[in-house]
Amino acid sequence: MLLARIIGALLCLGIGASLVLWLLTGRSHYKTWAWKLFRAGVAAAFAILALFALERALIAI
C-alpha cells in the first residue's frame, strides 16, 4: 500500500508540474505528457487493485 501512495504522489507531482509548464509556455506536448501520466496512473491503480482482489480471493480458498 505504501508503494501505491508513493506512485500516486509522484504522479500528482508530475501531472501538476507538466500542466503548470503547459500554462506557462503554451506548448502542447506538456499537456500530452500530463495525459499520458494520468493514463499510466489509472492503469497502475487498476493493476494494484486487481492484485488486492486476487489476494483476497486466494486467502478465501
Secondary structure, DSSP 8 states (H G I E B T S, - for coil): -HHHHHHHHHHHHHHHHHHHHHHHH--HHHHHHHHHHHHHHHHHHHHHHHHHHHHHHHHH-
